């Protein structure tokens, strides 16, 4: 068969993987650990979580891909990696059966890596991690009715050969994504942050019915806020279509925006639940929750959602799915994204948030809150990272 440096290729396979988790995996048929835990690089992670310890994670630059993946089973160690590969790492693995490379959740496609149990050395090479993607080309393809994910934007080569166990090794980390992770930006400064958290606490106090809670009159109104930030609307759309809270990007600790966030399929009518608990962003209160569902999606420029504040009916605390709406009717959030380019042809997107059917007692607070969330998106550069 074909040669790879000083080694022969016993088998080669290839596929294109798309997802939504910034990762694809090397996976076996059972739950035996593939390798010792390791995260001493930006490309490959072997998780030390016992519930996920049998997968080896390949960390991508783009969240969705698609990623062009080639696998090669070699009869010996290959020569030095080619210069075109920006990131290259090696790790020793132990296979108890066949291994495939696949998408983390859907297990598709299954790109064959090797069939025979034993001790192996795995080299993962990557290029394109963190490179700018042509979102305008994807917009044009979608307008033409194309239903695929477009051409690959990152390329990966996974080579494996029989070898005794050895320490993991970083051969090269030169991609834009590697540089970004190895040289992190200073902590975010969000000028609207303290005001945003203060408004969230006031509304959360009302949701929980704590001392000092406001009495809601039942009269409703609406608020609107907008901001223009760098980046394409395609990159920004997913986050804004499912926006609950981005406070975790600024305030330490887990954020309720990740409690049950929506998925890439944009399923109309499917409920998503989120809650604050003890996070400093108390918009849902300590005991309440927010239930949202998509009403309308027009990618990449418009999304409409129902937004219900949910509370315990009392007196005993109940699971979130047994909570009841605080308001008589759901509020409605409409997010609109409009893109333009400046004189240098750099993309900018104006994001407008309209939140209707809100208690009038909350209007000023909610306008401040959404301006705070837009500030996080701007200062964290969601449109270009």
Secondary structure as the mmCIF struct_conf table of DSSP 4:
data_model
#
loop_
_struct_conf.conf_type_id
_struct_conf.id
_struct_conf.beg_label_comp_id
_struct_conf.beg_label_asym_id
_struct_conf.beg_label_seq_id
_struct_conf.end_label_comp_id
_struct_conf.end_label_asym_id
_struct_conf.end_label_seq_id
STRN STRN1 UNK A 3 UNK A 4
TURN_TY1_P TURN_TY1_P1 UNK A 5 UNK A 6
STRN STRN2 UNK A 7 UNK A 18
BEND BEND1 UNK A 20 UNK A 22
STRN STRN3 UNK A 23 UNK A 28
BEND BEND2 UNK A 29 UNK A 30
BEND BEND3 UNK A 35 UNK A 35
STRN STRN4 UNK A 38 UNK A 38
BEND BEND4 UNK A 40 UNK A 43
STRN STRN5 UNK A 44 UNK A 46
TURN_TY1_P TURN_TY1_P2 UNK A 50 UNK A 54
STRN STRN6 UNK A 56 UNK A 59
BEND BEND5 UNK A 61 UNK A 64
STRN STRN7 UNK A 65 UNK A 74
BEND BEND6 UNK A 75 UNK A 76
BEND BEND7 UNK A 80 UNK A 80
HELX_LH_PP_P HELX_LH_PP_P1 UNK A 81 UNK A 82
TURN_TY1_P TURN_TY1_P3 UNK A 83 UNK A 84
BEND BEND8 UNK A 86 UNK A 86
STRN STRN8 UNK A 87 UNK A 95
BEND BEND9 UNK A 96 UNK A 97
STRN STRN9 UNK A 99 UNK A 103
TURN_TY1_P TURN_TY1_P4 UNK A 104 UNK A 106
BEND BEND10 UNK A 109 UNK A 109
STRN STRN10 UNK A 111 UNK A 114
BEND BEND11 UNK A 116 UNK A 116
STRN STRN11 UNK A 118 UNK A 127
TURN_TY1_P TURN_TY1_P5 UNK A 129 UNK A 130
HELX_LH_PP_P HELX_LH_PP_P2 UNK A 131 UNK A 133
HELX_RH_AL_P HELX_RH_AL_P1 UNK A 135 UNK A 143
TURN_TY1_P TURN_TY1_P6 UNK A 144 UNK A 145
BEND BEND12 UNK A 148 UNK A 148
BEND BEND13 UNK A 151 UNK A 151
BEND BEND14 UNK A 153 UNK A 153
STRN STRN12 UNK A 154 UNK A 162
STRN STRN13 UNK A 169 UNK A 173
BEND BEND15 UNK A 175 UNK A 175
HELX_RH_AL_P HELX_RH_AL_P2 UNK A 176 UNK A 182
TURN_TY1_P TURN_TY1_P7 UNK A 183 UNK A 183
HELX_LH_PP_P HELX_LH_PP_P3 UNK A 184 UNK A 188
TURN_TY1_P TURN_TY1_P8 UNK A 191 UNK A 192
HELX_RH_AL_P HELX_RH_AL_P3 UNK A 193 UNK A 208
TURN_TY1_P TURN_TY1_P9 UNK A 209 UNK A 209
TURN_TY1_P TURN_TY1_P10 UNK A 211 UNK A 212
HELX_LH_PP_P HELX_LH_PP_P4 UNK A 213 UNK A 216
BEND BEND16 UNK A 218 UNK A 218
STRN STRN14 UNK A 220 UNK A 230
BEND BEND17 UNK A 231 UNK A 231
HELX_RH_AL_P HELX_RH_AL_P4 UNK A 233 UNK A 241
TURN_TY1_P TURN_TY1_P11 UNK A 242 UNK A 242
BEND BEND18 UNK A 244 UNK A 244
HELX_RH_3T_P HELX_RH_3T_P1 UNK A 247 UNK A 249
TURN_TY1_P TURN_TY1_P12 UNK A 250 UNK A 250
BEND BEND19 UNK A 251 UNK A 253
HELX_RH_3T_P HELX_RH_3T_P2 UNK A 256 UNK A 258
BEND BEND20 UNK A 259 UNK A 260
TURN_TY1_P TURN_TY1_P13 UNK A 264 UNK A 265
STRN STRN15 UNK A 268 UNK A 268
TURN_TY1_P TURN_TY1_P14 UNK A 269 UNK A 269
STRN STRN16 UNK A 271 UNK A 274
TURN_TY1_P TURN_TY1_P15 UNK A 277 UNK A 278
BEND BEND21 UNK A 279 UNK A 280
TURN_TY1_P TURN_TY1_P16 UNK A 283 UNK A 287
STRN STRN17 UNK A 289 UNK A 298
TURN_TY1_P TURN_TY1_P17 UNK A 299 UNK A 301
STRN STRN18 UNK A 302 UNK A 311
BEND BEND22 UNK A 314 UNK A 316
HELX_RH_3T_P HELX_RH_3T_P3 UNK A 320 UNK A 322
STRN STRN19 UNK A 324 UNK A 325
BEND BEND23 UNK A 326 UNK A 329
STRN STRN20 UNK A 331 UNK A 341
TURN_TY1_P TURN_TY1_P18 UNK A 343 UNK A 344
STRN STRN21 UNK A 347 UNK A 359
HELX_RH_3T_P HELX_RH_3T_P4 UNK A 360 UNK A 362
HELX_RH_AL_P HELX_RH_AL_P5 UNK A 363 UNK A 379
TURN_TY1_P TURN_TY1_P19 UNK A 380 UNK A 384
#
